[in-house]
Amino acid sequence: MPLRARLRIARCLHQLQGCAKRRNPLIAKKLHALIIKAGLNESEYLYNTLVDVYGKCGLFQDAYYLFEEMPHRDHVSWASILNAYNHANLPNRSLSIFPTMFAFDRLQPDHFVYASLVKACASLGAIRQGKQIHAHFILSPFCDDDVVKSSLVDMYAKCGLPNIARVVFDSILKENPVSWTAMISGYARSGLKTEAMDLFSRAPVRNLYSWTALISGLVQSGHGIDGSYLFIEMRREGVDIVDPLVLSSVVGACANIAVLEFGKQVHGLVIALGYESCLFISNALVDMYAKCSDILAAKNIFDEIIHKDVVSWTSIIVGAAQHGRADEALALYDDMVLAKVKPNEVTFVGLIYSCSHAGLVSKGRELFKSMTEDYGIKPSLQHFTCLLDLLSRSGCLDEAENLITAMPFEPDEPTWAALLSACKHHGNTQMGLRIANKLLSLNPEDPSTYILLSNIYAGTGMWERMSMVRKLMAAREFKKEPGFSTITFGKEIQAFHAGETCHPMKDEILSLLKELDGEMRRRGYVPDTSSVLHDMEEVEKERQLFWHSERTAVAYGLLKSVPGTVIRIVKNLRVCGDCHTVFKLLSSIVHREIIVRDATRYHHFKDGKCSCNDFW
């Protein structure tokens, strides 16, 4: 090839690489046109580079058409097209076209192709195919390649197999940050906190990406508090946040553990670092504020997002639904449709859930139908459960029972218990007894189910049945999960456990609780002791209710907070019926809004009423 042609090709290659780096598809297409016009399109180097550039610029269809037109495809061509599909989040296509590599081009994979295939398997969670590729790799001439091994560590870690990932990790000959980061992430995501922390402490390089792997993994495995403290430690070490992923993980931790003040501080850091326009950060903030019971702040963040995607819309719709704002959730859905954003499975969970707390039966049925007919979404068990909840709450008990028996999922204990609770609420004794007998035959595991069964049998005078249920409870030695509630003031998080009487402010808390109890009784309050498991005197049952953790937390909040401010509490269990009644009365007595996030939903107690309409 003449020197002049080689120089022109080198210049084109340099310009194309610049397009790939800057993700500029328009310039890439112009350069492609110039290459054809100059007659340089016979160069394999330029073909391969164009496939790679189109892939990195998000033009995977153009990349594939060019790939198909290539007269001679080599390993670089295949690695480029596989990476293009992986980059476009279409890893299934990477795996589907791979068999033609040998069938048409008579090529065996090299280390670059193996790495791309393993990455596709990791994205799909396709562990069976991943193991097959691993086996082929071991038998190939590239079996010692550390890049492929690092990809395998990442794949096994993401597929929840940290022990296999560790075997591959230990076989890597030369230490590299990629494999260490993948292994740390694998341990952390699997909940193996000790192993993750130990490996992190010995990592050859502790940079932003290894910190992100550790923090994100811990947050995903439910160790949000540990992840938040590590983020603070990372900031103290002066690690530059040049990638916002770690911020979204910490925002997610704040959402999961409902620490609003810390979430606000992280939000401030997001703004200071200039990442407020990053879509996935904004989506995480919407979710965080909603889960921290500040739905107004969530809506403000949502309104500021310029290009909203399905996650943006779904986050605010679900948030509004969880806070009992059915009309707002449905109005947002209408706006979403007008914006031509296609809803997903989670969107419809939030929509049908919102209908259940507003009694919008017809609308709920319409949405359930639209989900399948208009959007081709196959209903999951969660969708059926939401529709069942809607029908049960609204008194459509026969339709609810028919739905349970007709749905393509085996109804479990919580499903039957929800319908039984609705029968009790609506006074349908006949159906209640039938459902109770069905539920009892399943040998329930949840202690609250036995309490519900006992109350159903007692309410119909079936004392022998009630006695049998109580004996079953005693024989199985149920141990109820200890209840605790948290309340936050600035940087201070206070946790209260059920029956706790050793708090430094116990005397002030007790005095206030007694004073409020007296006022509630003057307003007609009678303790509901039906949820107390133990066989004891009525006075002792009332004393147990008196020391429920959420009541202690509310008393502490009233003593410590500024008058008139909202009190926000998080409880690990479902709020019992008696505490729910107490909180409604308290909100009227002290003229405060009390927001409780329990294991089931959000309760906004204000002026003697609750946003859940007393059925939760």
C-alpha positions in Angstrom: 0.0 0.0 0.0 1.4 3.4 -0.9 2.7 5.6 1.9 0.2 8.3 1.2 -2.7 5.9 1.6 -1.3 4.5 4.8 -1.0 8.1 6.2 -4.6 8.8 5.3 -5.7 5.6 7.0 -3.7 6.5 10.1 -5.3 9.9 10.2 -8.8 8.5 9.8 -8.1 5.9 12.6 -7.0 8.7 14.9 -10.1 10.8 14.2 -12.4 7.8 14.6 -10.8 7.0 18.0 -11.5 10.6 19.0 -15.2 10.1 18.1 -15.3 6.9 20.2 -13.8 8.7 23.2 -16.2 11.7 22.9 -19.2 9.5 21.9 -19.9 11.6 18.8 -22.0 9.6 16.3 -22.6 12.4 13.8 -18.9 13.0 13.3 -18.3 9.2 13.1 -20.9 9.0 10.2 -19.3 11.9 8.4 -15.9 10.2 8.6 -17.4 7.0 7.4 -18.7 8.8 4.3 -15.3 10.4 3.7 -13.6 7.0 4.0 -15.9 5.5 1.3 -15.5 8.6 -0.9 -11.7 8.3 -0.6 -11.8 4.6 -1.5 -10.3 3.5 1.8 -13.1 1.2 2.7 -11.0 -1.9 1.9 -8.9 -1.5 5.0 -9.7 -4.1 7.7 -8.3 -1.7 10.3 -10.9 1.0 9.4 -13.7 -1.5 9.2 -13.0 -2.9 12.7 -12.5 0.6 14.1 -15.8 1.8 12.6 -17.6 -1.2 14.2 -16.1 -0.3 17.5 -16.9 3.4 17.2 -20.5 2.8 16.2 -20.9 0.5 19.1 -19.4 3.0 21.6 -21.6 5.8 20.1 -24.8 3.7 20.7 -25.4 3.0 17.0 -25.4 -0.8 17.4 -27.6 -1.4 14.3 -25.1 0.5 12.1 -22.3 -1.5 13.8 -24.0 -4.7 12.9 -24.8 -3.8 9.3 -21.1 -2.8 8.8 -20.0 -6.1 10.5 -22.2 -8.1 8.1 -20.8 -6.3 5.1 -17.2 -7.0 6.0 -15.5 -9.2 3.4 -13.0 -10.6 5.9 -13.8 -10.7 9.6 -11.1 -11.4 12.2 -11.0 -11.7 16.0 -10.9 -7.9 16.3 -14.1 -7.7 14.2 -15.9 -10.2 16.5 -14.7 -8.6 19.7 -15.9 -5.2 18.4 -19.4 -6.4 17.5 -19.8 -8.3 20.8 -18.6 -5.2 22.7 -21.1 -3.1 20.7 -24.0 -5.3 21.9 -22.7 -5.3 25.4 -22.4 -1.6 25.4 -26.0 -1.2 24.1 -27.2 -3.4 27.0 -28.1 -6.2 24.6 -26.0 -9.0 25.9 -28.5 -11.6 24.7 -27.6 -10.7 21.1 -23.9 -11.1 21.9 -24.6 -14.7 22.9 -27.0 -15.4 20.0 -24.6 -14.3 17.2 -21.5 -16.0 18.7 -22.1 -19.5 17.2 -21.7 -18.0 13.7 -18.1 -17.1 14.5 -17.0 -20.7 13.9 -19.8 -21.6 11.5 -19.2 -18.9 8.9 -15.7 -17.4 9.7 -14.1 -20.6 10.9 -12.6 -18.8 13.9 -12.0 -19.9 17.4 -12.4 -17.3 20.2 -9.4 -15.4 21.4 -8.9 -13.8 24.8 -10.8 -10.6 23.8 -13.8 -12.6 22.5 -13.8 -14.7 25.7 -13.8 -11.6 27.8 -16.8 -10.1 25.8 -18.8 -13.3 26.1 -18.2 -13.6 29.8 -19.3 -10.0 30.3 -22.5 -10.8 28.4 -23.2 -13.8 30.7 -22.5 -11.6 33.7 -25.1 -9.0 32.5 -27.7 -11.7 31.9 -27.0 -13.7 35.0 -26.6 -16.6 32.6 -24.5 -18.8 34.9 -24.9 -22.1 32.9 -23.6 -20.5 29.7 -21.0 -18.7 31.6 -19.7 -22.0 33.0 -19.6 -23.5 29.5 -17.5 -20.5 28.2 -15.3 -20.9 31.3 -14.7 -24.6 30.4 -13.8 -23.7 26.8 -11.5 -21.0 28.0 -9.6 -23.4 30.3 -9.0 -25.7 27.3 -8.0 -22.9 25.0 -4.4 -21.5 24.4 -5.5 -18.4 26.3 -6.2 -20.2 29.6 -3.7 -18.0 31.5 -5.1 -14.7 30.3 -5.7 -12.5 33.4 -8.2 -10.2 31.7 -10.5 -13.1 31.0 -10.0 -14.4 34.5 -10.9 -10.9 35.9 -14.1 -11.1 33.8 -14.9 -14.5 35.2 -14.4 -13.2 38.7 -16.9 -10.4 37.9 -19.4 -12.9 36.4 -19.4 -15.4 39.3 -19.6 -12.5 41.8 -22.6 -11.0 40.0 -24.3 -14.4 39.8 -24.0 -14.9 43.6 -21.2 -17.4 43.5 -18.4 -15.7 45.5 -16.6 -18.9 46.4 -16.1 -19.9 42.7 -15.1 -16.3 42.0 -12.5 -16.6 44.7 -11.0 -19.7 43.2 -10.6 -17.9 39.8 -9.3 -14.8 41.6 -6.6 -16.8 43.4 -5.4 -18.2 40.0 -4.7 -14.8 38.6 -0.9 -14.5 38.2 -0.5 -10.7 38.2 -2.5 -8.5 40.6 -4.7 -6.0 38.9 -7.3 -3.6 40.3 -10.1 -4.9 38.1 -10.1 -8.4 39.6 -9.7 -7.1 43.2 -12.6 -4.7 42.7 -14.8 -7.5 41.3 -14.0 -9.8 44.1 -14.6 -7.2 46.8 -17.9 -6.4 45.1 -18.8 -10.1 45.0 -18.2 -10.6 48.7 -20.1 -7.4 49.6 -23.1 -8.1 47.4 -23.4 -11.6 48.9 -23.5 -10.2 52.4 -20.0 -11.5 53.3 -19.1 -8.3 55.0 -16.1 -9.6 56.9 -14.5 -11.2 53.8 -15.2 -8.0 51.7 -13.6 -5.7 54.3 -10.6 -8.0 54.8 -9.9 -8.1 51.0 -10.4 -4.4 50.7 -7.9 -3.7 53.5 -5.3 -5.7 51.6 -6.1 -4.4 48.1 -3.0 -3.2 46.2 -4.9 -0.1 45.1 -7.7 1.6 47.1 -9.2 4.0 44.6 -12.7 5.3 43.9 -13.7 2.1 42.1 -12.7 -0.2 44.9 -14.5 2.0 47.4 -17.6 2.0 45.2 -17.5 -1.8 44.9 -17.4 -2.2 48.7 -20.0 0.5 49.5 -22.4 -0.5 46.7 -22.2 -4.2 47.5 -22.9 -3.6 51.2 -25.9 -1.4 50.4 -27.3 -4.0 48.0 -26.9 -6.8 50.7 -28.8 -4.8 53.3 -25.8 -3.3 55.2 -26.8 0.3 54.4 -25.5 1.7 57.7 -22.0 0.1 57.2 -22.0 1.4 53.6 -22.9 5.0 54.8 -20.1 5.0 57.4 -17.6 3.7 54.8 -18.6 6.5 52.5 -17.9 9.0 55.3 -14.5 7.4 55.7 -13.8 7.5 52.0 -14.5 11.3 52.1 -12.1 11.7 55.0 -9.4 10.0 53.0 -9.9 12.6 50.3 -10.8 10.2 47.4 -12.0 12.3 44.4 -15.5 11.4 43.2 -14.9 11.5 39.5 -17.7 8.9 38.9 -21.2 9.5 40.5 -22.1 5.7 40.9 -21.0 5.7 44.6 -23.3 8.7 45.3 -26.3 6.8 43.9 -25.4 3.9 46.2 -25.2 6.1 49.3 -28.5 7.8 48.3 -30.0 4.3 48.1 -28.7 3.4 51.5 -30.4 6.6 52.9 -33.6 5.4 51.3 -33.4 1.9 52.7 -32.7 2.9 56.3 -34.8 6.1 56.1 -32.2 8.6 57.3 -33.5 11.9 55.9 -30.9 14.3 57.3 -28.0 12.3 56.0 -29.8 11.9 52.7 -30.1 15.7 52.5 -26.3 16.1 53.2 -25.5 13.6 50.3 -27.9 15.6 48.1 -25.9 18.7 49.0 -22.7 17.0 48.0 -24.3 15.9 44.7 -25.0 19.5 43.9 -21.6 20.7 45.0 -19.9 18.1 42.8 -22.1 19.1 39.8 -23.9 15.8 39.4 -27.5 17.0 39.9 -28.2 16.7 36.2 -27.2 13.0 36.2 -30.4 11.1 35.5 -29.7 8.0 37.7 -28.7 10.3 40.6 -31.9 12.3 40.3 -34.0 9.1 40.1 -32.2 7.8 43.2 -33.0 11.1 45.0 -36.7 11.0 44.1 -36.8 7.5 45.5 -34.8 8.5 48.6 -37.0 11.4 49.6 -40.2 9.4 49.0 -38.9 6.5 51.2 -37.8 9.0 53.8 -41.4 10.2 53.9 -40.8 13.6 52.3 -42.9 13.2 49.2 -43.0 16.9 48.5 -39.2 17.0 48.2 -39.4 14.0 46.0 -41.8 15.7 43.7 -39.6 18.8 43.5 -36.6 16.8 42.4 -38.8 15.0 39.9 -40.1 18.2 38.4 -36.5 19.4 37.9 -35.5 16.4 35.8 -35.5 17.6 32.2 -35.4 14.2 30.3 -37.5 11.8 32.5 -37.2 8.1 31.8 -39.4 5.2 33.0 -37.5 5.0 36.3 -38.2 8.7 37.0 -41.9 8.4 36.4 -42.2 5.0 38.2 -40.3 6.3 41.3 -42.6 9.3 41.8 -45.7 7.2 41.0 -44.8 4.5 43.5 -43.8 7.2 46.1 -47.2 8.9 45.8 -49.0 5.6 46.0 -47.1 4.5 49.2 -48.0 7.8 50.8 -51.8 7.4 50.1 -51.9 10.0 47.3 -53.9 8.0 44.8 -55.2 10.9 42.7 -51.7 12.3 42.4 -50.3 8.9 41.3 -53.0 8.4 38.7 -52.5 12.0 37.4 -48.8 11.4 37.1 -49.5 8.2 35.1 -51.6 10.1 32.7 -48.8 12.6 32.2 -46.4 9.7 31.7 -48.5 8.3 28.9 -48.8 11.8 27.3 -45.0 12.0 27.5 -44.8 8.8 25.5 -42.8 7.0 28.2 -43.8 3.3 28.3 -44.6 2.0 31.8 -43.0 -1.1 33.2 -44.0 -3.8 35.7 -43.1 -1.7 38.7 -45.2 1.2 37.4 -48.3 -0.9 37.5 -47.6 -2.3 40.9 -47.6 1.3 42.2 -50.8 2.2 40.3 -52.9 -0.7 41.4 -51.5 -0.3 44.9 -52.7 3.3 44.9 -56.2 2.3 43.8 -56.5 -0.1 46.8 -56.1 2.8 49.3 -58.7 4.9 47.6 -61.3 2.2 46.8 -61.0 2.7 43.0 -62.0 -0.8 42.0 -63.0 0.0 38.4 -59.8 1.9 37.8 -57.7 -0.9 39.3 -59.3 -3.5 37.0 -58.8 -1.2 34.1 -55.1 -0.8 34.8 -54.6 -4.5 35.3 -56.3 -5.1 31.9 -54.3 -2.3 30.2 -51.0 -3.7 31.6 -51.5 -6.9 29.6 -53.5 -5.7 26.5 -51.8 -2.4 25.9 -48.2 -3.0 27.0 -47.9 -6.8 26.8 -46.7 -7.1 30.4 -47.3 -10.5 32.0 -48.8 -10.0 35.5 -46.5 -11.2 38.3 -47.6 -12.5 41.7 -47.1 -9.0 43.0 -49.6 -7.6 40.5 -52.2 -10.2 41.5 -51.5 -9.5 45.1 -52.1 -5.8 44.6 -55.4 -6.4 42.7 -56.4 -8.9 45.4 -55.7 -6.2 48.0 -57.9 -3.7 46.1 -60.8 -6.1 45.8 -60.5 -7.2 49.5 -60.4 -3.7 50.8 -63.4 -2.7 48.8 -65.5 -5.6 49.9 -65.5 -7.5 46.6 -64.7 -10.7 48.5 -66.2 -13.2 46.1 -64.2 -11.7 43.2 -61.1 -11.7 45.4 -61.5 -15.4 46.2 -62.1 -16.2 42.5 -58.9 -14.3 41.6 -56.8 -16.3 44.1 -58.0 -19.6 42.7 -57.7 -18.5 39.1 -54.3 -16.8 39.1 -51.4 -18.8 37.6 -49.5 -18.8 40.9 -49.9 -21.1 43.9 -51.5 -18.9 46.6 -49.3 -18.7 49.7 -50.0 -18.0 53.4 -49.8 -14.2 53.2 -52.3 -14.2 50.2 -54.9 -16.3 52.1 -54.3 -14.3 55.3 -54.9 -11.0 53.5 -58.3 -12.3 52.3 -59.1 -13.6 55.7 -58.3 -10.3 57.3 -60.6 -8.6 54.7 -63.4 -11.1 55.7 -63.0 -10.1 59.3 -63.0 -6.4 58.4 -66.1 -6.6 56.3 -67.9 -9.1 58.7 -68.3 -11.9 56.1 -68.4 -14.8 58.7 -69.3 -17.6 56.3 -66.4 -16.9 53.9 -64.1 -16.1 56.8 -64.6 -19.6 58.3 -64.0 -21.3 54.9 -60.8 -19.3 54.3 -59.7 -19.9 57.9 -60.0 -23.6 57.5 -58.1 -23.5 54.2 -55.4 -21.4 55.8 -55.1 -23.7 58.8 -54.5 -26.7 56.5 -51.4 -24.9 55.1 -49.7 -25.1 58.6 -49.0 -21.4 58.8 -45.5 -20.1 59.8 -46.3 -16.5 60.7 -47.4 -15.9 64.3 -49.7 -13.1 63.2 -51.7 -15.6 61.1 -52.4 -17.7 64.2 -53.7 -14.6 66.0 -55.9 -13.8 63.1 -57.3 -17.4 63.0 -57.8 -17.3 66.8 -59.8 -14.1 66.5 -61.9 -15.4 63.6 -62.9 -18.5 65.5 -63.5 -16.6 68.7 -65.7 -14.1 66.9 -68.0 -16.9 65.6 -68.1 -18.7 69.0 -66.0 -21.7 67.7 -64.2 -22.0 71.0 -62.8 -25.5 70.4 -61.2 -24.3 67.1 -59.8 -21.2 68.9 -58.4 -23.4 71.6 -56.8 -25.7 69.0 -55.1 -22.7 67.3 -53.8 -21.5 70.7 -52.4 -24.9 71.4 -50.7 -25.0 68.0 -49.1 -21.7 68.8 -47.8 -23.0 72.1 -46.6 -26.2 70.7 -44.6 -24.5 67.9 -43.1 -22.1 70.5 -43.4 -19.0 68.2 -40.9 -16.3 68.9 -42.1 -13.0 67.5 -39.4 -10.9 65.9 -38.4 -8.2 68.4 -39.9 -4.8 67.4 -37.8 -1.7 67.3 -38.3 1.9 66.0 -35.9 4.6 65.1 -36.2 8.4 65.1 -33.6 10.8 63.7 -32.7 14.4 64.9 -29.9 15.9 62.8 -26.9 13.5 63.1 -28.5 11.6 66.0 -30.4 8.4 65.4 -32.2 7.0 68.4 -33.4 3.4 68.4 -36.1 2.1 70.8 -36.9 -1.5 71.4 -40.2 -3.0 72.6 -40.4 -3.1 76.4 -37.3 -1.0 76.8 -37.2 0.8 80.1 -33.5 1.7 80.5 -33.3 4.8 78.3 -31.6 7.8 79.9 -34.8 9.8 79.5 -37.1 7.0 80.6 -38.7 9.0 83.4 -39.6 11.9 81.1 -40.8 9.4 78.5 -42.9 7.5 81.0 -44.4 10.7 82.4 -45.4 11.9 79.0 -46.9 8.6 77.9 -49.0 8.4 81.1 -50.2 11.9 80.5 -51.2 11.2 76.9 -52.7 7.9 77.9 -55.0 9.6 80.3 -56.1 12.2 77.7 -56.8 9.4 75.2 -58.9 7.5 77.6 -60.9 10.6 78.3 -61.6 10.7 74.6 -62.9 7.2 74.6 -59.7 5.2 73.9 -59.9 1.5 75.0 -56.7 -0.6 74.4 -57.1 -3.4 71.8 -55.1 -6.3 73.3 -56.1 -8.9 70.6 -52.6 -8.7 69.0 -50.8 -9.7 72.2 -49.5 -13.2 71.8 -49.0 -14.2 75.4 -51.6 -15.8 77.7 -51.7 -13.2 80.6 -53.9 -10.9 82.5 -55.6 -8.0 80.7 -53.7 -5.4 82.7 -50.4 -7.0 81.7 -51.4 -7.1 78.1 -52.2 -3.3 78.2 -48.8 -2.7 79.8 -47.1 -4.5 76.9 -48.9 -2.3 74.4 -47.9 0.7 76.4 -44.2 0.0 75.9 -44.4 -0.7 72.1 -41.3 0.8 70.5 -43.1 3.3 68.3 -44.9 4.9 71.2 -41.6 5.4 73.1 -40.1 6.9 69.9 -43.1 9.3 69.5 -42.8 10.4 73.2 -39.1 11.0 72.7 -39.8 12.9 69.5 -42.3 15.1 71.3 -39.8 15.8 74.1 -36.9 16.6 71.8 -38.3 18.2 68.7 -39.3 21.8 68.0 -43.0 22.3 68.5 -45.0 22.0 65.3 -42.4 20.0 63.4 -43.2 16.7 61.8 -42.2 13.6 63.7 -40.8 10.8 61.5 -40.5 7.2 62.8 -39.3 4.0 61.1 -40.5 0.6 62.5 -39.1 -2.8 61.5 -42.5 -4.5 61.9 -46.1 -3.7 61.0 -47.7 -1.2 63.3 -50.3 -3.0 65.4 -54.0 -2.0 65.4 -53.8 -0.5 68.9 -50.8 1.7 68.1 -52.5 2.8 64.9 -55.5 4.0 66.9 -53.2 5.7 69.5 -51.3 7.6 66.8 -54.5 8.9 65.3 -55.5 10.2 68.7 -52.1 11.6 69.5 -51.9 13.6 66.2 -55.1 15.3 67.3 -54.1 15.9 70.9 -50.6 17.3 70.3 -51.5 18.9 66.9 -48.6 17.3 65.1 -48.2 15.3 62.0 -46.7 11.9 62.8 -45.3 9.9 59.9 -44.6 6.2 60.5 -42.9 4.0 57.9 -43.5 0.4 59.0 -42.8 -2.9 57.3 -45.9 -2.6 55.1 -46.4 1.1 54.1 -46.3 4.7 55.2 -48.8 6.2 57.6 -49.4 10.0 57.8 -51.3 10.7 61.0 -52.8 14.1 61.1 -55.8 15.7 62.8 -57.0 12.3 64.1 -56.9 10.6 60.7 -54.4 8.3 58.8 -53.6 8.3 55.1 -54.1 4.6 54.9 -57.9 5.0 55.7 -57.6 2.5 58.6 -57.0 -0.6 56.4 -53.4 -1.6 56.0 
